[in-house]
Amino acid sequence: MADAPTPVMFAVVTTNRKTIGGSMAPIFYAEDVRERDEIAKWLSRITNCIVHDLHDGSLALTVNQPAGHSHSSQG
């Protein structure tokens, strides 16, 4: 049985500069909800990521890392 892929944070898109900060993922700041949704839509189309609504004015975008894949560059 194959291992399931692991979701990895790809980016955050937000309208609220006070709630999101210090992320290891890139943060895209939008002026309003319409712009936030447009940014998330285009990023998801380009990267095939999944958009998750955090219900605080922010959207988290994740991609599935293949099972057994490591972030480490060491062999």
VOFI-277847 format. One line per field, with one value per residue: residue number from 1; x, y, z of N, C-alpha, C in turn. Coordinates in steps of 0.1 Angstrom, whole numbers, plus 5000, padded with zeros to 4 digits. Example, Ala and Ser with C-alpha at 12.3 -4.5 7.8 and 13.67 -1.06 7.14 Angstrom:
<atoms>
num: 1,2
nxx: 5132,5128
nyy: 4943,4978
nzz: 5078,5071
caxx: 5123,5137
cayy: 4955,4989
cazz: 5078,5071
cxx: 5132,5129
cyy: 4967,5000
czz: 5078,5079
</atoms>
This chain:
<atoms>
num: 1,2,3,4,5,6,7,8,9,10,11,12,13,14,15,16,17,18,19,20,21,22,23,24,25,26,27,28,29,30,31,32,33,34,35,36,37,38,39,40,41,42,43,44,45,46,47,48,49,50,51,52,53,54,55,56,57,58,59,60,61,62,63,64,65,66,67,68,69,70,71,72,73,74,75
nxx: 5008,5006,5022,5004,5004,5020,5006,5020,5028,5024,5019,5006,4978,4965,4943,4948,4973,4980,4974,4989,5022,5058,5059,5072,5065,5058,5042,5014,5000,4969,4947,4920,4892,4883,4907,4924,4912,4915,4943,4948,4934,4948,4973,4967,4958,4982,5000,4987,4978,4961,4935,4928,4905,4910,4893,4899,4903,4924,4940,4952,4976,4983,5004,5007,5032,5051,5049,5075,5093,5119,5126,5152,5184,5205,5221
nyy: 4988,5022,5051,5080,5112,5141,5171,5203,5236,5261,5288,5319,5339,5370,5395,5408,5422,5420,5395,5374,5365,5360,5336,5306,5302,5321,5352,5368,5399,5413,5440,5438,5415,5406,5410,5393,5368,5366,5366,5341,5324,5326,5317,5291,5280,5281,5266,5243,5240,5236,5255,5268,5281,5301,5315,5340,5361,5352,5330,5298,5281,5250,5223,5190,5170,5144,5111,5099,5118,5141,5172,5178,5186,5170,5139
nzz: 5000,4991,5005,5017,5002,5016,5028,5022,5033,5010,5004,5018,5016,5024,5038,5061,5078,5104,5114,5102,5100,5100,5088,5072,5047,5016,5019,5007,5005,5003,4992,4996,4999,4974,4958,4973,4968,4940,4937,4951,4934,4910,4917,4925,4901,4886,4900,4908,4935,4967,4981,5013,5034,5061,5077,5089,5073,5058,5035,5032,5012,4999,4988,4977,4989,4975,4988,5009,5001,5008,5024,5028,5014,5016,5009
caxx: 5000,5014,5020,4997,5012,5019,5004,5031,5024,5030,5019,4995,4972,4957,4940,4950,4987,4982,4972,4999,5036,5068,5057,5082,5059,5056,5029,5009,4991,4959,4940,4906,4888,4883,4921,4929,4906,4921,4957,4947,4929,4958,4984,4962,4958,4995,5008,4978,4978,4948,4933,4921,4900,4913,4882,4903,4908,4935,4938,4965,4977,4991,5007,5010,5045,5050,5053,5089,5101,5125,5130,5167,5192,5216,5218
cayy: 5000,5034,5061,5091,5124,5150,5185,5212,5250,5267,5303,5325,5352,5376,5409,5413,5421,5417,5381,5365,5370,5351,5323,5301,5303,5334,5358,5378,5408,5419,5452,5435,5401,5404,5409,5381,5357,5366,5361,5327,5317,5324,5308,5277,5275,5280,5256,5232,5239,5236,5267,5265,5294,5301,5323,5352,5370,5346,5317,5290,5273,5238,5214,5177,5165,5130,5103,5095,5129,5148,5186,5179,5185,5161,5126
cazz: 5000,4990,5015,5012,5001,5028,5025,5026,5031,4998,5005,5025,5010,5034,5038,5075,5081,5118,5118,5096,5100,5104,5081,5063,5033,5012,5023,4997,5011,4994,4997,4999,4997,4960,4954,4979,4961,4927,4939,4954,4922,4900,4923,4925,4887,4881,4908,4912,4949,4973,4989,5025,5041,5076,5083,5096,5063,5052,5028,5032,5000,5002,4978,4982,4987,4973,5000,5009,4996,5019,5021,5030,5002,5019,5004
cxx: 5009,5011,5012,5006,5010,5017,5015,5026,5031,5031,5007,4991,4963,4954,4943,4965,4990,4981,4982,5012,5045,5066,5069,5078,5058,5042,5026,4998,4982,4952,4926,4903,4888,4897,4927,4924,4912,4935,4957,4943,4940,4970,4979,4962,4972,5002,5000,4978,4963,4946,4924,4917,4902,4903,4887,4908,4920,4932,4952,4965,4987,4993,5010,5024,5044,5055,5068,5099,5106,5128,5145,5174,5203,5212,5220
cyy: 5012,5044,5073,5103,5133,5164,5194,5227,5256,5282,5307,5337,5358,5391,5416,5411,5418,5403,5371,5372,5359,5337,5319,5301,5318,5339,5369,5386,5414,5430,5448,5420,5397,5401,5396,5368,5355,5361,5346,5319,5315,5316,5293,5271,5272,5268,5243,5229,5239,5248,5264,5279,5292,5309,5334,5363,5364,5333,5311,5281,5262,5230,5201,5172,5150,5122,5099,5106,5137,5162,5187,5178,5175,5147,5115
czz: 5000,5001,5009,5012,5013,5023,5030,5023,5020,4999,5013,5017,5020,5032,5052,5078,5095,5122,5113,5096,5104,5098,5073,5049,5029,5016,5013,5004,5001,5000,5002,4996,4983,4955,4960,4971,4947,4928,4942,4942,4912,4905,4922,4911,4882,4888,4911,4927,4954,4982,5001,5031,5056,5084,5092,5086,5055,5045,5028,5019,5002,4989,4984,4978,4985,4985,4998,5004,5008,5015,5021,5016,5004,5014,5013
</atoms>
